[in-house]
Amino acid sequence: MPENTIAVLSAKQKASVLQKMQMKKEERKLEQSKSPAEKAEITPFFVLAAVIMLAMAVISLIPLLWMIRTALVPRADSLDLYKLSVPTLENIKRILDAAPFGTYYINTILMVAATLAVQFFSVTTAGYAFARINFIGKNFLFMLFLTQMMISADVLIMPNYRFLSSLGLADTKIGVILPFFVSAMGILMMRQTIKTIPYELEEAAKIDGCGLPRMIWNIYIPLLKPVYISFGLISASYQWNNFLWPLVMINSEKNRPLTLGLAIFAMQAETGANWSDVCAATLIVVFPLLIIFIIFQRQFVESFATSGIK
């Protein structure tokens, strides 16, 4: 537990909380120290399933590897899979000069950052309310939020477009990100995780005179960091790769995100049949997400294993 969380507790309560945390830490270490054979019985079916999953993983990597190779070899060698070529950045330099991908990058980063900032606030406060506060209609309202997960976002495109257009938000960045400020999945993840946090921490904080904002900041937010990472990765990747909604909302080049800019660039007559340029542009779009996921993949997996979502 972070030090600023323990700082709001009394001495006796600190000792109790630290003892519980130490026991849980030792249990996790014991579980992690077990070999795969100890954790699960290795049967022929288990081996077959592992082989099939490994084969599927390798197959899924083939398009990505082909895209990276095509983007980094000379244009003349892009379709010759058997020819070994020296990697080059000529294709990337050429497409950066051919289209304003710098503007597309800035637009996408601004949209993703603004969406995540608002989502982190909304899912934290809503998740805490559904987990800790008792009010009339709480369960009904929570189920109402969950119905959002059962409705495809594509179904809401036209109603959202008409509503935002009536507000004068068509062809604006705020119009693209506004429908995503509240996430039902994020609220569910926060609620389930907060319910696993001992309520004694909150009671001790209240005894020490800690108000609700400070209590959320000092106790819950530090403990929710793994969930923030996993939800942030999911939400950021969705916003980064979102194409259909920006296609409906955005008309001007100055507001285009990367996905829309990439599609328009790929459909141009001079690049439509040039796979080296298309793959180079695609690599520019997906590269940041690949790096971020590689860095945070461990936290991403562990957060789902410990968030209470089975």
Backbone bond lengths (Angstrom), bond angles and torsions (degrees), N, CA, C in turn:
res aa  C-N    CA-C-N  psi(-1)  N-CA   C-N-CA  omega(-1)  CA-C   N-CA-C  phi
1 M - - - 1.468 - - 1.523 109.80 -
2 P 1.320 120.27 136.84 1.448 122.33 -179.76 1.515 111.71 -60.69
3 E 1.369 116.60 152.38 1.455 121.24 -175.63 1.519 112.06 -65.10
4 N 1.334 117.84 -35.58 1.455 119.34 -178.17 1.516 112.37 -68.76
5 T 1.339 117.67 -19.27 1.459 120.74 174.52 1.513 110.43 -76.01
6 I 1.340 117.02 -45.03 1.459 121.02 -178.54 1.519 111.05 -68.69
7 A 1.341 116.93 -24.63 1.455 120.10 -175.44 1.514 113.01 -63.37
8 V 1.334 118.96 -23.65 1.456 121.21 -176.93 1.519 112.16 -89.58
9 L 1.341 119.19 2.39 1.449 122.81 -177.09 1.515 110.67 -100.90
10 S 1.344 115.60 154.97 1.451 120.86 175.37 1.517 109.54 -73.93
11 A 1.357 116.48 167.12 1.463 120.86 -175.01 1.519 111.75 -61.94
12 K 1.330 117.27 -45.25 1.462 120.49 -178.60 1.522 111.05 -65.06
13 Q 1.324 115.84 -41.05 1.457 119.86 -179.21 1.524 110.99 -70.46
14 K 1.346 116.67 -32.51 1.458 120.11 176.54 1.521 110.59 -60.81
15 A 1.330 115.46 -45.96 1.463 119.47 -178.37 1.522 111.19 -61.42
16 S 1.352 116.06 -41.48 1.460 119.69 -179.52 1.523 111.34 -66.26
17 V 1.332 116.16 -44.00 1.458 120.25 -179.15 1.520 111.02 -65.94
18 L 1.343 116.53 -43.13 1.459 120.21 179.81 1.518 111.62 -63.42
19 Q 1.341 116.38 -36.65 1.462 119.68 178.29 1.527 110.84 -64.86
20 K 1.338 116.57 -43.85 1.465 119.97 178.54 1.527 111.16 -63.73
21 M 1.327 116.03 -41.24 1.455 119.66 -179.76 1.524 111.35 -65.25
22 Q 1.352 116.35 -38.70 1.451 119.81 179.18 1.524 111.21 -64.85
23 M 1.339 116.29 -39.76 1.461 120.08 178.65 1.528 110.62 -64.13
24 K 1.347 116.68 -43.35 1.459 119.82 179.13 1.527 111.23 -65.43
25 K 1.344 115.88 -37.27 1.458 119.98 179.22 1.519 111.20 -64.34
26 E 1.343 116.23 -41.80 1.461 120.11 178.46 1.524 111.24 -66.39
27 E 1.346 116.75 -36.81 1.461 119.73 177.63 1.524 111.14 -64.68
28 R 1.345 116.65 -40.59 1.460 119.71 178.84 1.523 111.45 -66.01
29 K 1.348 116.49 -40.51 1.462 119.53 178.17 1.519 111.14 -63.33
30 L 1.334 116.20 -40.26 1.457 119.86 179.11 1.521 110.74 -64.60
31 E 1.329 116.32 -39.78 1.462 120.18 179.69 1.526 110.92 -67.94
32 Q 1.347 116.51 -40.52 1.460 119.84 -179.16 1.517 112.49 -70.99
33 S 1.336 117.01 -26.03 1.462 120.52 -178.87 1.521 112.66 -75.61
34 K 1.321 116.62 -14.68 1.456 119.64 -179.48 1.525 110.09 -71.73
35 S 1.296 115.40 142.70 1.460 120.93 177.16 1.523 109.38 -77.11
36 P 1.335 118.33 162.00 1.468 119.97 177.06 1.514 112.87 -56.58
37 A 1.330 116.71 -33.32 1.465 119.10 179.24 1.519 111.65 -66.70
38 E 1.341 116.40 -31.67 1.460 119.84 179.15 1.519 111.39 -78.22
39 K 1.313 116.88 -32.05 1.456 120.22 -178.08 1.524 112.06 -75.56
40 A 1.286 117.60 -35.11 1.462 120.70 -177.60 1.523 109.21 -148.59
41 E 1.296 115.09 146.22 1.457 120.32 178.80 1.525 109.65 -74.52
42 I 1.329 115.44 127.41 1.457 120.70 -179.44 1.522 108.85 -85.81
43 T 1.307 115.75 112.40 1.461 122.71 -179.48 1.523 109.09 -116.20
44 P 1.328 117.86 166.38 1.474 119.65 175.48 1.525 112.93 -56.28
45 F 1.331 116.53 -37.31 1.466 119.58 177.89 1.524 110.55 -64.21
46 F 1.346 116.80 -39.81 1.467 121.12 178.66 1.530 110.33 -62.41
47 V 1.329 116.97 -43.87 1.466 121.13 179.46 1.525 110.71 -64.20
48 L 1.337 116.78 -43.02 1.462 120.80 179.18 1.522 111.17 -62.36
49 A 1.330 115.91 -43.85 1.464 119.94 179.12 1.526 110.88 -62.95
50 A 1.336 116.89 -40.24 1.463 120.33 179.22 1.523 111.30 -64.53
51 V 1.328 116.84 -40.90 1.466 120.72 179.04 1.526 110.68 -64.80
52 I 1.330 116.72 -43.01 1.471 120.49 179.41 1.525 110.98 -63.31
53 M 1.331 116.72 -44.12 1.464 120.10 179.79 1.521 111.18 -65.14
54 L 1.340 117.01 -38.78 1.462 119.94 177.68 1.525 110.67 -64.12
55 A 1.340 116.46 -41.91 1.464 120.07 178.46 1.526 111.18 -63.25
56 M 1.331 117.03 -40.89 1.465 120.40 178.45 1.521 110.94 -65.20
57 A 1.338 116.80 -37.80 1.463 119.99 178.35 1.524 111.18 -64.05
58 V 1.338 116.14 -42.61 1.469 120.12 178.93 1.527 110.66 -64.27
59 I 1.333 116.51 -43.05 1.469 120.46 179.59 1.528 110.89 -62.26
60 S 1.335 116.19 -40.26 1.466 119.55 -179.50 1.522 112.19 -67.52
61 L 1.330 117.79 -22.20 1.462 120.89 179.57 1.525 112.73 -82.02
62 I 1.333 117.02 -18.64 1.469 120.02 -175.67 1.530 112.43 -58.72
63 P 1.354 120.64 -48.65 1.475 119.11 178.41 1.524 112.92 -60.99
64 L 1.345 116.66 -37.90 1.464 119.54 179.56 1.527 110.92 -65.34
65 L 1.328 116.73 -44.75 1.464 120.27 179.65 1.525 111.09 -65.31
66 W 1.346 116.54 -38.55 1.465 119.47 177.63 1.522 110.75 -64.27
67 M 1.326 116.79 -40.83 1.458 120.59 179.45 1.530 110.78 -63.75
68 I 1.339 117.13 -43.65 1.462 120.15 179.93 1.529 110.71 -64.10
69 R 1.342 116.23 -43.83 1.470 119.53 179.82 1.522 111.18 -62.42
70 T 1.334 117.20 -46.43 1.460 120.80 -177.61 1.520 111.43 -63.96
71 A 1.326 116.70 -33.30 1.460 120.31 -179.36 1.523 112.46 -72.78
72 L 1.326 117.15 -25.23 1.467 120.76 -171.82 1.524 113.96 -109.54
73 V 1.329 118.15 8.69 1.468 120.42 176.41 1.523 108.67 -113.19
74 P 1.327 118.26 158.23 1.470 120.24 177.79 1.523 111.70 -56.70
75 R 1.312 115.71 151.51 1.464 121.08 -176.55 1.526 111.74 -57.58
76 A 1.313 118.01 -36.60 1.467 120.80 -177.87 1.523 112.46 -67.47
77 D 1.338 117.28 -23.24 1.469 120.85 -177.57 1.523 112.88 -103.94
78 S 1.318 118.37 7.24 1.461 120.67 -171.29 1.522 113.23 -65.41
79 L 1.322 117.82 -32.74 1.464 120.89 -176.90 1.526 113.28 -98.48
80 D 1.314 117.24 -2.18 1.463 121.26 178.49 1.528 108.36 -95.51
81 L 1.327 116.23 95.27 1.461 120.86 -174.29 1.521 112.95 -70.80
82 Y 1.302 117.85 -19.40 1.463 120.88 -174.75 1.532 112.55 -96.56
83 K 1.312 116.80 -2.40 1.458 120.03 -178.74 1.521 109.96 -95.75
84 L 1.325 115.79 128.33 1.459 120.88 177.31 1.524 109.03 -84.13
85 S 1.314 115.84 122.84 1.464 121.03 -177.76 1.518 110.06 -123.45
86 V 1.310 115.19 151.72 1.463 120.53 177.04 1.530 108.62 -75.60
87 P 1.337 118.41 127.80 1.471 120.35 179.75 1.523 111.54 -58.64
88 T 1.309 115.66 142.85 1.453 121.43 -179.50 1.521 109.52 -143.86
89 L 1.326 115.75 155.89 1.466 121.67 177.73 1.528 111.62 -103.73
90 E 1.320 116.74 15.11 1.466 120.25 -178.07 1.526 111.97 -60.07
91 N 1.326 116.85 -42.42 1.468 119.91 -178.63 1.522 111.14 -63.08
92 I 1.333 116.76 -42.45 1.464 120.44 -179.57 1.522 110.72 -65.65
93 K 1.331 117.49 -43.38 1.463 120.46 178.27 1.526 110.61 -61.48
94 R 1.327 116.12 -39.65 1.466 120.27 -177.88 1.526 111.52 -65.74
95 I 1.322 118.15 -43.76 1.467 118.82 -177.73 1.534 111.10 -74.63
96 L 1.339 118.35 -27.35 1.465 119.74 175.38 1.522 111.21 -66.98
97 D 1.326 116.33 -30.45 1.464 120.45 175.96 1.523 111.93 -80.53
98 A 1.334 116.93 -25.05 1.462 120.61 -174.99 1.524 112.96 -84.85
99 A 1.329 118.15 -25.06 1.471 121.29 -176.87 1.526 109.24 -143.20
100 P 1.340 117.79 150.91 1.478 121.30 -177.95 1.532 112.55 -78.96
101 F 1.331 116.60 63.86 1.457 119.21 -178.99 1.529 112.06 -67.29
102 G 1.332 117.39 -22.99 1.461 119.43 175.09 1.522 111.50 -62.18
103 T 1.330 116.20 -43.41 1.468 120.70 176.34 1.517 111.08 -64.21
104 Y 1.333 116.41 -41.21 1.463 119.87 178.53 1.532 110.81 -62.40
105 Y 1.318 116.37 -39.26 1.464 120.61 178.89 1.526 111.05 -62.97
106 I 1.323 116.11 -47.23 1.469 120.07 -179.27 1.524 110.51 -61.29
107 N 1.324 117.22 -44.77 1.462 120.85 178.99 1.523 111.28 -60.06
108 T 1.330 116.81 -45.09 1.465 120.65 -178.11 1.520 111.17 -65.76
109 I 1.323 117.04 -43.82 1.470 120.34 179.89 1.525 110.74 -62.71
110 L 1.331 117.04 -42.24 1.466 120.14 178.58 1.523 111.14 -62.97
111 M 1.324 117.10 -43.64 1.463 120.72 -179.66 1.523 111.39 -64.57
112 V 1.320 116.96 -45.71 1.465 120.49 -178.86 1.522 110.61 -65.94
113 A 1.337 117.41 -44.44 1.464 120.67 -178.18 1.527 111.26 -64.36
114 A 1.327 117.23 -44.42 1.465 120.19 179.81 1.521 111.23 -65.16
115 T 1.324 117.09 -41.35 1.465 120.52 179.14 1.519 111.06 -63.25
116 L 1.332 117.60 -45.56 1.464 120.81 -179.67 1.521 111.54 -64.00
117 A 1.335 117.21 -40.57 1.464 120.21 -179.19 1.528 111.06 -60.40
118 V 1.322 116.81 -46.72 1.466 120.23 179.69 1.524 110.59 -70.00
119 Q 1.323 117.46 -39.80 1.462 120.40 -179.94 1.523 111.61 -63.43
120 F 1.320 118.22 -42.73 1.461 120.27 179.52 1.528 110.84 -59.05
121 F 1.334 116.36 -39.89 1.467 119.39 178.44 1.523 111.00 -69.15
122 S 1.328 117.23 -46.28 1.467 120.21 -174.86 1.526 111.86 -69.30
123 V 1.328 118.15 -42.55 1.468 119.31 -177.77 1.522 111.08 -72.84
124 T 1.339 117.79 -30.18 1.466 119.99 178.23 1.520 110.90 -68.91
125 T 1.324 116.68 -49.48 1.460 119.97 -178.63 1.524 111.57 -67.10
126 A 1.335 117.00 -42.92 1.465 119.70 179.28 1.520 111.14 -68.48
127 G 1.334 117.29 -41.15 1.459 120.32 177.97 1.515 112.11 -61.95
128 Y 1.337 117.04 -40.35 1.466 120.32 177.09 1.522 110.74 -65.26
129 A 1.330 116.78 -42.89 1.464 119.86 -178.98 1.524 111.19 -61.51
130 F 1.315 117.34 -44.22 1.470 120.37 -179.28 1.528 112.28 -72.24
131 A 1.311 117.74 -23.08 1.463 120.44 -178.18 1.520 112.75 -90.91
132 R 1.345 118.13 -33.79 1.465 120.54 -169.38 1.529 114.79 -119.11
133 I 1.312 118.34 -26.03 1.463 120.61 -173.73 1.521 109.53 -100.26
134 N 1.319 115.99 131.40 1.464 121.62 176.93 1.530 109.39 -96.96
135 F 1.307 116.53 121.83 1.461 120.99 177.53 1.522 108.43 -146.93
136 I 1.313 115.56 161.85 1.460 121.23 -176.13 1.528 110.11 -66.14
137 G 1.319 115.34 131.15 1.456 120.88 178.23 1.514 114.48 78.49
138 K 1.346 117.70 17.52 1.463 120.01 -177.35 1.526 111.78 -61.33
139 N 1.324 116.57 -48.70 1.466 119.69 -177.79 1.530 111.79 -65.06
140 F 1.342 115.88 -39.59 1.465 119.35 178.80 1.521 110.54 -64.58
141 L 1.331 116.25 -43.95 1.459 119.92 -179.87 1.527 111.10 -65.30
142 F 1.341 116.37 -37.35 1.461 119.61 178.34 1.527 110.84 -64.90
143 M 1.333 116.75 -42.84 1.463 119.75 177.41 1.528 110.91 -64.73
144 L 1.336 116.16 -32.53 1.460 119.78 177.56 1.527 110.51 -64.88
145 F 1.334 115.89 -39.59 1.456 119.78 175.49 1.526 110.95 -62.78
146 L 1.332 115.80 -41.42 1.462 119.51 -176.97 1.525 112.63 -66.60
147 T 1.336 117.10 -25.35 1.468 118.61 178.27 1.525 111.63 -63.02
148 Q 1.331 116.45 -22.09 1.464 119.64 176.93 1.527 110.87 -61.12
149 M 1.339 116.51 -31.85 1.461 120.54 -179.89 1.525 111.73 -71.75
150 M 1.334 116.74 -19.21 1.461 120.68 -178.35 1.526 112.81 -92.25
151 I 1.327 116.70 -5.76 1.462 121.26 -178.36 1.520 108.71 -107.14
152 S 1.303 116.88 125.42 1.462 120.93 178.43 1.525 110.14 -64.89
153 A 1.319 115.39 138.12 1.465 119.63 179.59 1.521 111.83 -62.74
154 D 1.329 117.02 -27.64 1.469 120.11 179.97 1.524 112.16 -65.57
155 V 1.338 116.98 -27.93 1.467 120.50 179.86 1.523 110.78 -66.75
156 L 1.324 116.89 -28.81 1.463 121.44 -175.02 1.522 113.14 -94.28
157 I 1.314 117.68 4.94 1.463 119.59 -175.11 1.529 111.66 -62.42
158 M 1.316 118.05 -51.46 1.463 120.00 -176.85 1.525 112.72 -67.64
159 P 1.358 119.96 -45.40 1.468 118.23 175.70 1.524 112.62 -58.70
160 N 1.334 116.98 -42.36 1.466 119.59 178.88 1.524 111.39 -65.29
161 Y 1.324 116.59 -39.47 1.467 119.63 -179.39 1.531 111.20 -64.97
162 R 1.330 116.60 -44.16 1.463 119.73 179.91 1.524 111.18 -63.74
163 F 1.322 116.15 -41.54 1.464 119.64 -179.07 1.524 111.20 -66.47
164 L 1.329 117.04 -47.34 1.461 120.36 -178.51 1.522 111.52 -69.52
165 S 1.325 117.25 -33.01 1.467 119.59 176.29 1.519 111.16 -65.32
166 S 1.333 116.46 -36.95 1.468 119.83 177.85 1.523 111.89 -65.48
167 L 1.329 116.56 -23.22 1.466 121.18 177.51 1.524 112.23 -91.07
168 G 1.327 117.03 0.43 1.450 120.90 -179.21 1.515 113.97 76.95
169 L 1.324 117.48 24.59 1.467 121.61 -176.88 1.523 113.07 -103.67
170 A 1.331 117.62 7.36 1.462 119.59 175.65 1.526 109.48 -67.79
171 D 1.325 116.34 144.85 1.461 123.27 -179.17 1.530 111.63 59.94
172 T 1.340 116.10 39.42 1.463 121.55 174.93 1.525 109.14 -133.53
173 K 1.331 115.95 155.80 1.466 120.09 178.86 1.516 110.82 -67.62
174 I 1.328 117.69 -39.60 1.467 120.40 -179.57 1.518 110.65 -64.65
175 G 1.322 117.34 -32.86 1.457 120.21 177.67 1.516 112.49 -66.89
176 V 1.345 117.35 -30.85 1.460 121.17 179.19 1.523 111.09 -72.85
177 I 1.331 117.50 -40.13 1.468 120.08 -172.28 1.524 113.66 -93.11
178 L 1.327 118.44 -17.84 1.464 121.17 -174.72 1.529 113.90 -56.58
179 P 1.342 120.70 -42.53 1.470 119.29 -178.77 1.525 114.32 -66.46
180 F 1.335 118.59 -10.16 1.463 121.14 -175.44 1.527 112.76 -107.05
181 F 1.329 117.57 12.79 1.459 119.89 -177.08 1.525 112.60 -68.71
182 V 1.317 117.93 -24.12 1.470 122.29 178.21 1.521 108.11 -119.14
183 S 1.327 116.41 130.28 1.461 121.60 -178.16 1.521 109.69 -121.39
184 A 1.326 116.57 119.56 1.463 120.63 178.43 1.524 111.13 -64.79
185 M 1.319 116.80 -38.82 1.456 119.49 178.95 1.524 111.17 -64.99
186 G 1.332 116.91 -40.53 1.456 120.20 177.51 1.516 112.18 -63.74
187 I 1.330 116.89 -40.96 1.465 120.41 177.38 1.518 110.46 -62.60
188 L 1.325 116.88 -42.09 1.467 120.64 178.63 1.522 111.06 -62.13
189 M 1.326 117.56 -45.27 1.459 120.81 -179.81 1.520 111.34 -62.79
190 M 1.332 117.28 -43.62 1.462 120.43 -179.78 1.522 111.05 -66.75
191 R 1.314 116.83 -43.68 1.466 119.96 -179.37 1.520 111.04 -60.84
192 Q 1.324 116.92 -47.44 1.456 120.14 -177.87 1.523 111.76 -63.98
193 T 1.320 117.27 -36.74 1.464 120.13 -179.72 1.520 111.50 -74.02
194 I 1.321 117.26 -41.44 1.465 120.53 179.62 1.520 110.77 -62.40
195 K 1.328 117.28 -35.21 1.462 120.31 179.35 1.530 111.83 -66.32
196 T 1.331 118.08 -20.83 1.465 120.52 178.00 1.524 112.53 -86.48
197 I 1.333 117.92 -11.50 1.469 121.49 179.49 1.527 108.64 -80.42
198 P 1.341 118.98 130.91 1.473 120.84 -178.48 1.525 111.99 -55.99
199 Y 1.328 115.36 130.24 1.462 120.17 -179.70 1.524 111.51 -68.09
200 E 1.351 116.77 -19.40 1.460 120.53 179.24 1.528 111.71 -60.02
201 L 1.320 117.33 -30.21 1.465 120.02 177.50 1.519 110.95 -62.02
202 E 1.323 116.33 -43.34 1.460 120.40 179.83 1.523 111.07 -68.53
203 E 1.333 116.94 -41.43 1.461 119.95 178.55 1.521 111.18 -61.76
204 A 1.330 116.67 -42.53 1.460 119.97 179.07 1.522 111.09 -64.39
205 A 1.323 116.92 -38.15 1.459 120.38 178.62 1.524 111.03 -65.69
206 K 1.331 117.12 -39.05 1.463 120.10 178.36 1.520 111.04 -65.84
207 I 1.333 116.89 -38.61 1.465 120.47 178.48 1.526 110.61 -61.77
208 D 1.316 116.51 -37.29 1.462 121.00 179.57 1.525 112.50 -80.27
209 G 1.336 117.06 6.53 1.455 121.03 176.78 1.512 114.80 81.62
210 C 1.315 117.37 23.58 1.464 121.60 -179.14 1.529 109.46 -83.28
211 G 1.327 117.12 124.46 1.451 121.44 177.93 1.516 111.99 -75.41
212 L 1.333 115.77 170.69 1.462 120.43 -176.31 1.530 112.96 -61.60
213 P 1.342 119.75 -47.64 1.475 118.13 179.91 1.525 112.65 -59.96
214 R 1.348 116.26 -44.85 1.463 119.05 -179.66 1.520 111.07 -67.50
215 M 1.331 116.88 -35.04 1.460 120.65 179.80 1.535 110.19 -64.93
216 I 1.323 116.85 -43.89 1.466 119.67 177.71 1.522 110.66 -64.26
217 W 1.333 116.03 -40.28 1.463 120.28 -177.74 1.527 112.11 -69.48
218 N 1.332 117.28 -42.51 1.466 121.20 -174.18 1.522 114.02 -87.13
219 I 1.333 117.65 -26.62 1.466 120.15 -174.21 1.520 111.32 -107.53
220 Y 1.318 116.35 -57.35 1.464 119.20 -169.56 1.528 113.19 -78.86
221 I 1.314 117.36 -44.54 1.466 118.93 -177.09 1.527 112.51 -60.28
222 P 1.352 119.94 -45.02 1.475 118.06 176.71 1.518 113.19 -60.86
223 L 1.335 117.41 -36.33 1.457 120.39 -179.12 1.526 112.25 -77.21
224 L 1.326 117.00 -16.97 1.465 121.18 -178.44 1.529 112.96 -96.20
225 K 1.319 117.73 6.42 1.466 120.21 -177.10 1.524 113.24 -55.94
226 P 1.349 120.11 -44.64 1.475 118.50 178.07 1.529 112.83 -60.20
227 V 1.339 116.22 -35.70 1.465 119.35 179.10 1.525 110.29 -70.76
228 Y 1.332 116.50 -38.22 1.462 119.46 176.07 1.528 110.84 -59.88
229 I 1.327 116.51 -40.17 1.465 119.97 -179.47 1.525 110.88 -64.39
230 S 1.336 116.12 -48.71 1.465 119.15 -178.20 1.524 111.41 -65.63
231 F 1.335 117.02 -45.87 1.461 119.28 178.87 1.522 111.04 -65.87
232 G 1.335 116.78 -39.10 1.456 120.00 178.57 1.517 112.33 -61.65
233 L 1.338 116.65 -40.05 1.466 120.02 177.87 1.526 111.31 -64.27
234 I 1.334 115.89 -44.31 1.465 119.68 -179.38 1.527 110.71 -64.50
235 S 1.329 115.94 -48.26 1.459 119.79 -177.48 1.523 111.54 -67.48
236 A 1.333 116.93 -43.22 1.466 120.04 -178.82 1.524 111.19 -64.15
237 S 1.333 116.90 -41.35 1.469 119.25 179.56 1.525 110.98 -65.89
238 Y 1.343 116.58 -36.62 1.470 119.19 178.11 1.528 110.46 -66.67
239 Q 1.329 116.79 -47.11 1.457 119.87 -179.48 1.524 111.24 -66.00
240 W 1.320 116.57 -38.16 1.466 120.64 -179.24 1.528 110.93 -64.75
241 N 1.329 116.49 -38.30 1.466 121.33 -176.46 1.524 113.48 -94.98
242 N 1.319 117.82 0.10 1.458 120.62 -177.44 1.535 110.08 -63.90
243 F 1.309 115.32 128.77 1.471 119.85 -175.94 1.521 113.24 -123.15
244 L 1.337 117.58 -48.78 1.458 120.50 -171.30 1.521 111.90 -65.12
245 W 1.337 117.66 -44.84 1.460 119.94 -178.56 1.537 111.76 -65.46
246 P 1.339 120.90 -47.08 1.469 118.96 173.97 1.524 113.16 -61.14
247 L 1.334 117.33 -32.11 1.464 120.02 178.13 1.523 110.99 -61.89
248 V 1.327 117.05 -37.41 1.462 121.78 179.30 1.528 110.86 -74.95
249 M 1.336 117.00 -38.82 1.461 121.32 -171.31 1.525 114.13 -86.46
250 I 1.333 117.71 -35.03 1.465 121.25 -169.17 1.527 110.85 -100.73
251 N 1.332 115.42 131.71 1.461 121.63 175.63 1.529 112.16 -116.85
252 S 1.316 117.34 -35.10 1.461 120.87 -175.00 1.521 111.23 -85.85
253 E 1.315 115.74 149.47 1.467 121.36 -179.55 1.520 111.63 -66.99
254 K 1.337 118.05 -32.10 1.462 120.59 -175.63 1.522 112.78 -68.17
255 N 1.335 118.34 -18.59 1.462 121.48 -179.07 1.526 113.42 -107.70
256 R 1.314 118.10 4.55 1.463 120.30 -176.47 1.532 111.72 -70.28
257 P 1.335 117.29 137.04 1.467 120.23 169.79 1.522 110.33 -83.12
258 L 1.328 116.02 178.61 1.460 120.58 -176.36 1.523 112.90 -62.06
259 T 1.328 116.70 -43.27 1.464 119.14 -175.99 1.521 111.47 -62.42
260 L 1.320 116.29 -43.04 1.464 119.84 179.91 1.525 110.83 -69.01
261 G 1.330 116.39 -40.78 1.458 119.49 177.34 1.514 112.22 -63.47
262 L 1.341 116.58 -38.78 1.465 120.59 178.44 1.524 111.11 -64.60
263 A 1.329 117.41 -43.12 1.465 120.70 -179.19 1.524 111.12 -63.39
264 I 1.325 116.81 -43.78 1.463 120.04 179.97 1.525 110.46 -67.06
265 F 1.326 116.36 -39.61 1.465 120.15 178.03 1.526 111.09 -63.05
266 A 1.340 117.33 -41.79 1.467 121.16 -178.15 1.519 112.05 -69.24
267 M 1.339 117.85 -25.68 1.467 120.68 -178.04 1.518 113.23 -88.49
268 Q 1.328 117.36 -5.77 1.453 119.40 178.56 1.522 110.45 -65.31
269 A 1.319 116.47 147.78 1.467 121.13 -174.50 1.526 112.01 -60.53
270 E 1.354 116.69 -37.64 1.454 118.85 -174.92 1.527 112.71 -79.17
271 T 1.342 117.86 -12.73 1.465 119.66 -179.81 1.517 112.53 -119.78
272 G 1.327 118.16 -5.11 1.449 120.46 -174.66 1.512 113.93 -60.74
273 A 1.336 117.93 -33.71 1.461 121.14 -179.33 1.522 111.93 -106.95
274 N 1.332 117.10 7.71 1.460 121.45 -177.97 1.523 108.77 -101.53
275 W 1.324 116.41 93.31 1.453 120.30 -173.80 1.520 112.75 -70.16
276 S 1.299 118.50 -26.09 1.461 119.57 178.71 1.522 111.09 -65.52
277 D 1.341 117.21 -41.14 1.463 120.31 177.67 1.525 111.39 -70.19
278 V 1.331 116.80 -41.82 1.466 120.39 179.56 1.529 110.62 -62.93
279 C 1.318 116.97 -43.67 1.470 120.15 179.82 1.524 111.15 -68.19
280 A 1.329 117.44 -36.06 1.460 120.10 176.87 1.526 110.90 -63.73
281 A 1.329 116.67 -42.70 1.465 120.08 177.09 1.524 111.20 -64.93
282 T 1.328 116.75 -39.87 1.466 120.45 178.15 1.518 111.11 -64.21
283 L 1.328 117.15 -39.83 1.464 120.73 178.49 1.524 111.10 -62.05
284 I 1.319 116.64 -39.44 1.463 120.12 177.72 1.525 110.93 -62.03
285 V 1.325 116.69 -36.82 1.465 120.94 -177.41 1.522 111.66 -72.39
286 V 1.331 117.66 -43.90 1.470 120.61 -172.11 1.522 112.97 -90.51
287 F 1.324 118.75 -15.12 1.465 120.85 -174.18 1.529 113.34 -58.09
288 P 1.342 120.32 -46.99 1.471 119.00 -179.96 1.520 113.28 -59.69
289 L 1.335 117.73 -40.39 1.463 120.07 179.69 1.521 111.23 -65.23
290 L 1.322 117.64 -39.03 1.459 120.61 178.71 1.522 110.80 -61.88
291 I 1.313 117.17 -44.67 1.463 120.88 -179.23 1.523 110.83 -65.13
292 I 1.332 117.04 -44.92 1.464 120.47 -178.93 1.521 110.94 -63.40
293 F 1.326 117.32 -42.06 1.461 119.46 -179.54 1.523 111.16 -67.47
294 I 1.324 117.77 -38.74 1.464 120.13 177.87 1.525 110.54 -62.18
295 I 1.329 117.07 -39.05 1.464 120.93 -178.67 1.521 111.36 -68.72
296 F 1.340 117.04 -41.23 1.464 120.60 -172.22 1.526 113.56 -107.44
297 Q 1.324 118.56 14.75 1.461 119.09 -175.33 1.529 111.96 -63.59
298 R 1.328 118.59 -35.74 1.464 120.42 -179.44 1.523 110.82 -65.30
299 Q 1.342 116.21 -47.53 1.464 119.47 178.29 1.515 111.07 -64.08
300 F 1.322 116.67 -33.87 1.462 121.31 179.77 1.525 110.70 -62.48
301 V 1.324 117.45 -45.81 1.461 121.48 -179.22 1.521 110.67 -71.39
302 E 1.337 117.30 -43.30 1.460 120.45 -177.25 1.520 112.00 -65.45
303 S 1.326 117.52 -33.47 1.462 119.59 -178.51 1.516 111.37 -64.38
304 F 1.340 117.60 -37.94 1.457 120.27 177.87 1.520 111.01 -72.46
305 A 1.320 116.95 -29.74 1.464 119.82 -179.79 1.517 111.86 -73.09
306 T 1.349 116.85 -23.08 1.463 120.21 -175.70 1.519 113.66 -117.47
307 S 1.335 118.36 4.07 1.465 120.54 -174.29 1.513 113.43 -86.15
308 G 1.322 117.86 -6.09 1.458 119.80 -179.23 1.505 112.89 89.95
309 I 1.354 117.94 0.71 1.458 121.29 177.49 1.510 107.81 -95.51
310 K 1.294 117.85 109.95 1.461 121.70 -175.71 1.520 109.62 -103.36
